[in-house]
Amino acid sequence: MLEGLAAKDKVTGLKQTRRALNAGRAQRVYLACDADPWLTEPVRALCAQLRVTVEEGHTMEALGRAAGISVGTAAVALLTKQNSVFPE
């Protein structure tokens, strides 16, 4: 399920995931099951509001590894095929 995550256009972390959702760029969001619900619940609610699919059931460590980063992450968002670079 997470095998192809490293090769896809994505952002990692709650802040970047919220940015992608607000910009209309997220097509699917993965939330870690062991992340603090106080932090992930607002992202889950935003996904529901925007009708973006949420997948749960993976640990922070597993999401980080699947996304190709060396630390765990509470959220990963797969991006649409538009330009995947966020303006800073």
Stockholm file with secondary structure:
# STOCKHOLM 1.0

chainA/1-88         MLEGLAAKDKVTGLKQTRRALNAGRAQRVYLACDADPWLTEPVRALCAQLRVTVEEGHTMEALGRAAGISVGTAAVALLTKQNSVFPE
#=GR chainA/1-88 SS CCGGGGGSCEEESHHHHHHHHHTTCEEEEEEETTSCHHHHHHHHHHHHHHTCEEEEEECHHHHHHHHTCSSCCSEEEEECSSCCCCCC
#=GC SS_cons        CCGGGGGSCEEESHHHHHHHHHTTCEEEEEEETTSCHHHHHHHHHHHHHHTCEEEEEECHHHHHHHHTCSSCCSEEEEECSSCCCCCC
//
